[in-house]
Amino acid sequence: MLEVSALRWTLTIGLILGLLALDLGLAAARPHVVKFREAAISSVLYVAVAIVFGLVFAAQVGWDYGAEYFAGYIVEKSLSIDNLFVFVIIMSTFAVPEKYQQKVLIFGIALALVLRGIFIALGAALLQLFSFMFLIFGLVLIVTAVQLYRHRNADPDVHDNVLVRVARRALTVTKDYEDGRLFTRSAGRRAVTPLFIVLVAIGSTDLLFALDSIPAIFGITAEPYIVFTANAFALLGLRALFFLVKGLLDRLVYLSTGLALILAFIGVKLVLHWGHGIDGRVPEISTNISLIVIAVVLTVTTIASLIKVRRDPTARAHAGSLTAEDPSDSGRTG
């Protein structure tokens, strides 16, 4: 087990909160349309920070743990890109003005970090108390992977979101965004703006992604410190990354397929780990092999996507859905 002192935890959390406050604070203080250059510089900086942290961490505690961090970071960063894909769909569906999109992202990223922190604590406690949770997590990921692959050519139906439907029925919703406010008055009554409904949709999406991403990274490492830092650094800079890649996401036509393969692989890894604990003859998949497989799948997925779009400019990517009835119903190629 990795021994993490209270001082290391304190310094790490302080660093992450400081970076998050800097990123989101600057966005909140100056609402504006983020240009490509600004988004590119911010994205590169946050990826660099994550890499430097991983190298320093590995030098201090050993490269075995360092490999777990980098494998976990890559998995979570990949899942966060799919998360951004859904954010793009939500903002397009509700026609959120560009100048208010940063506000939505601030809420979404902050909530995602909180939810992941909660699920990491719960997941770590469950794995320590019950070894069969490795089997449960593994099966959950395999089922998720199968569903995501089956519906890889579909997009989530935002209007079918239960919380969104309840909010619309229970609250008075204005037609306009009311200068980016969440609450206002309409005809003398308290009302919410469409931005509030968008935040409900984003929040429920974060919850679903947290339920998937936490078992995925526990398939890479059982160390809570590594799980937390990999998640946190993957989420940092997500605001800038959104503006950088939102015009490119349509080209990643095989993204959902690649993520489905990664989730299935990690699911199998968790099941084998559980089996190895019962019978030492059951093989395990090492972290180094996991890192190679994940990197290869993402590389092949990206290259194949670019080739597909070049050959068929009409091809468009989809976020994938766990509940769609039939991928062919979308009538779009992916």
C-alpha positions in Angstrom: 0.0 0.0 0.0 1.1 3.5 -0.8 1.8 5.5 2.4 0.6 9.0 2.0 1.2 11.5 4.8 -1.3 14.1 5.9 1.1 16.7 4.7 1.2 15.3 1.2 -2.6 15.1 1.1 -2.9 18.7 2.3 -0.4 20.0 -0.2 -1.9 18.1 -3.1 -5.5 19.2 -2.3 -4.2 22.7 -1.8 -2.5 22.7 -5.2 -5.5 21.3 -7.0 -8.0 23.7 -5.4 -5.6 26.6 -6.1 -5.4 25.6 -9.8 -9.1 25.1 -10.0 -9.8 28.4 -8.3 -7.4 30.2 -10.7 -9.0 28.6 -13.8 -12.6 29.0 -12.8 -12.1 32.3 -11.0 -10.6 34.0 -14.1 -13.5 32.7 -16.2 -16.1 34.0 -13.7 -14.4 37.4 -13.3 -14.4 38.0 -17.1 -17.2 36.3 -19.0 -16.2 36.2 -22.6 -16.1 34.1 -25.8 -12.9 32.0 -25.5 -10.8 32.1 -28.6 -8.7 29.1 -30.0 -5.3 30.6 -29.0 -6.4 31.1 -25.4 -7.9 27.7 -25.1 -4.9 26.0 -26.7 -2.4 27.7 -24.3 -4.5 26.9 -21.2 -5.0 23.3 -22.3 -1.3 22.7 -22.9 -0.4 24.3 -19.6 -2.8 22.1 -17.6 -1.6 18.9 -19.4 2.0 20.0 -18.6 1.2 20.5 -14.9 -0.4 17.0 -14.8 2.7 15.4 -16.4 5.2 17.3 -14.2 3.2 16.2 -11.1 3.3 12.6 -12.3 7.0 12.7 -12.9 7.7 14.2 -9.5 5.4 11.8 -7.8 7.0 8.8 -9.6 10.5 10.0 -8.7 9.4 10.2 -5.0 7.4 6.9 -4.6 8.6 4.7 -7.5 7.8 4.2 -11.1 5.3 1.4 -10.5 3.0 3.9 -8.8 4.0 6.5 -11.4 2.8 4.2 -14.1 -0.5 3.7 -12.3 -1.0 7.5 -12.1 -0.3 8.0 -15.8 -2.5 5.1 -16.9 -5.3 6.5 -14.6 -4.8 10.0 -15.9 -5.1 8.9 -19.5 -8.2 6.9 -18.9 -9.9 9.8 -17.0 -8.8 12.3 -19.6 -10.3 10.1 -22.3 -13.6 9.8 -20.4 -13.6 13.6 -19.8 -13.5 14.2 -23.5 -16.6 12.1 -23.9 -18.1 14.1 -21.0 -17.3 17.3 -23.0 -19.0 15.7 -26.0 -22.2 15.5 -24.0 -21.7 19.1 -22.7 -21.6 20.2 -26.4 -24.8 18.4 -27.1 -26.5 20.0 -24.0 -25.4 23.5 -24.9 -26.4 23.1 -28.5 -29.8 21.6 -27.5 -30.6 24.6 -25.2 -28.9 27.1 -27.5 -26.8 28.5 -24.7 -25.2 31.8 -25.8 -21.3 31.5 -26.1 -20.8 34.2 -23.4 -22.7 32.1 -20.8 -21.0 28.8 -21.7 -18.1 29.4 -19.3 -20.5 29.8 -16.4 -22.1 26.4 -17.3 -18.6 24.8 -17.5 -17.6 26.3 -14.1 -20.6 24.6 -12.5 -20.1 21.4 -14.3 -16.4 21.0 -13.5 -16.7 22.0 -9.9 -19.6 19.5 -9.4 -17.7 16.8 -11.3 -14.7 17.2 -8.9 -17.0 17.0 -5.8 -18.9 13.9 -7.1 -15.7 12.1 -7.9 -14.3 12.9 -4.5 -17.3 11.4 -2.9 -17.3 8.3 -5.1 -13.6 7.8 -4.6 -14.0 7.7 -0.9 -16.9 5.3 -1.1 -15.2 3.1 -3.7 -12.0 2.9 -1.6 -13.9 2.0 1.5 -15.9 -0.7 -0.3 -12.8 -2.3 -1.9 -11.1 -2.5 1.5 -14.1 -4.0 3.2 -15.3 -6.4 0.5 -12.9 -8.0 -2.1 -15.9 -9.0 -4.2 -16.4 -5.4 -5.1 -13.6 -5.8 -7.7 -15.9 -8.3 -9.4 -18.9 -6.0 -9.1 -17.0 -3.0 -10.5 -15.6 -5.2 -13.3 -19.0 -6.5 -14.3 -20.5 -2.9 -14.2 -17.8 -1.8 -16.6 -18.2 -4.7 -19.0 -22.0 -4.1 -19.1 -21.4 -0.4 -19.6 -18.9 -1.1 -22.4 -21.4 -3.5 -24.2 -24.2 -0.9 -24.0 -21.9 1.9 -25.2 -20.7 -0.1 -28.1 -24.3 -1.1 -29.1 -25.4 2.5 -29.1 -22.1 4.1 -30.2 -23.9 5.9 -33.1 -26.5 7.5 -30.8 -26.5 10.6 -28.7 -28.0 11.0 -25.2 -31.5 12.5 -25.3 -31.2 15.6 -23.1 -35.0 16.2 -23.1 -35.5 12.7 -21.8 -33.4 13.4 -18.7 -35.6 12.7 -15.6 -34.3 15.6 -13.6 -34.7 18.0 -16.5 -38.4 16.9 -17.0 -39.1 17.2 -13.3 -37.6 20.7 -13.1 -39.6 21.9 -16.1 -42.8 20.6 -14.7 -42.2 21.9 -11.1 -40.8 25.3 -12.0 -41.7 28.3 -14.0 -39.1 28.6 -16.8 -38.5 31.8 -18.7 -37.9 31.9 -22.4 -34.9 34.1 -22.3 -31.5 33.7 -20.5 -32.0 36.9 -18.6 -28.4 38.2 -18.7 -27.0 34.8 -17.5 -29.0 34.7 -14.3 -30.3 31.5 -12.8 -33.3 32.9 -11.0 -35.6 35.8 -11.9 -39.2 36.9 -11.7 -41.8 36.5 -14.3 -45.3 37.9 -14.1 -44.7 38.6 -10.4 -43.7 35.0 -9.7 -40.2 33.5 -8.9 -38.9 31.7 -12.0 -35.8 30.0 -13.3 -34.1 30.7 -16.5 -33.1 28.2 -19.2 -29.6 28.4 -17.8 -30.8 26.7 -14.6 -32.3 23.8 -16.6 -29.0 23.5 -18.5 -27.1 23.2 -15.1 -29.5 20.5 -14.0 -28.7 18.6 -17.2 -25.0 19.1 -16.7 -25.2 18.0 -13.1 -27.0 14.8 -13.8 -24.6 14.1 -16.6 -21.7 14.5 -14.2 -23.3 12.0 -11.8 -23.6 9.4 -14.6 -19.9 9.9 -15.7 -18.7 9.7 -12.1 -20.5 6.3 -11.7 -18.6 5.0 -14.8 -15.2 6.7 -14.3 -14.5 5.7 -10.7 -14.8 1.9 -11.2 -12.7 2.4 -14.4 -9.8 4.0 -12.6 -10.0 1.5 -9.7 -9.3 -1.0 -12.3 -5.9 0.7 -12.8 -5.1 1.2 -9.2 -6.6 0.7 -5.8 -4.6 3.6 -4.2 -7.1 6.4 -3.3 -4.4 9.0 -3.6 -3.6 8.1 -7.2 -7.3 7.7 -8.0 -8.0 11.2 -6.7 -5.0 13.0 -8.3 -5.5 11.3 -11.7 -9.2 12.4 -11.6 -8.5 15.9 -10.4 -5.7 16.6 -13.0 -7.9 15.2 -15.7 -10.7 17.6 -14.8 -8.4 20.6 -14.5 -8.3 22.6 -17.7 -11.5 21.0 -18.9 -13.0 24.4 -19.4 -10.3 25.5 -21.9 -10.3 22.0 -23.5 -14.1 22.4 -24.2 -13.5 25.5 -26.3 -10.4 23.9 -28.0 -12.0 20.6 -29.1 -15.8 21.4 -29.5 -15.2 22.1 -33.2 -13.2 18.9 -33.5 -15.3 16.4 -31.6 -17.5 15.7 -34.6 -14.4 14.2 -36.3 -13.7 11.6 -33.6 -16.2 9.2 -35.1 -14.8 6.2 -33.4 -14.4 7.8 -29.9 -17.3 5.9 -28.4 -16.0 2.6 -29.8 -12.5 3.2 -28.4 -13.9 4.1 -24.9 -16.1 1.0 -25.0 -13.1 -1.2 -25.7 -11.1 0.5 -22.9 -13.9 0.1 -20.4 -14.3 -3.6 -21.4 -10.6 -4.2 -21.0 -10.5 -2.6 -17.5 -13.6 -4.5 -16.6 -11.9 -7.8 -17.5 -8.8 -6.6 -15.6 -10.9 -6.1 -12.4 -12.5 -9.5 -12.8 -9.2 -11.2 -13.2 -7.8 -9.3 -10.2 -10.7 -10.6 -8.1 -10.1 -14.1 -9.4 -6.4 -13.9 -8.6 -7.3 -13.1 -5.0 -9.2 -16.4 -4.8 -6.9 -18.5 -6.8 -3.3 -17.5 -7.5 -3.3 -19.4 -10.8 -5.7 -16.8 -12.3 -3.5 -14.4 -14.3 -3.5 -10.7 -13.7 -3.0 -7.8 -16.1 -0.1 -5.5 -15.1 -0.3 -1.8 -15.0 2.3 -1.5 -17.8 0.3 -3.7 -20.1 -2.8 -1.6 -19.2 -1.0 1.6 -20.1 0.1 0.2 -23.5 -3.3 -1.2 -24.4 -5.1 2.1 -23.5 -2.5 4.2 -25.4 -2.8 1.9 -28.5 -6.6 1.9 -28.5 -6.7 5.7 -28.2 -4.1 6.2 -30.9 -5.8 3.8 -33.3 -9.2 5.3 -32.6 -7.9 8.8 -33.4 -6.1 7.8 -36.6 -9.1 5.7 -37.8 -11.5 8.6 -37.1 -9.4 11.0 -39.1 -9.2 8.6 -42.0 -12.9 7.9 -41.9 -13.8 11.6 -42.0 -11.3 12.3 -44.8 -12.9 9.6 -46.9 -16.5 10.5 -45.9 -16.8 14.2 -45.0 -20.5 13.6 -44.0 -19.5 11.3 -41.1 -20.1 12.7 -37.7 -19.2 11.4 -34.3 -21.6 10.6 -31.5 -21.2 10.6 -27.7 -22.8 7.2 -27.4 -25.7 6.3 -25.2 -26.5 3.6 -22.6 -30.2 3.8 -23.2 -30.9 4.3 -26.9 -33.2 1.8 -28.5 -31.2 1.2 -31.6 -28.1 2.9 -33.0 -29.7 2.8 -36.5 -32.5 5.0 -35.3 -30.3 8.0 -35.3 -29.9 7.7 -39.1 -26.4 9.1 -38.9 -23.1 7.4 -39.7 -20.4 7.1 -37.1 
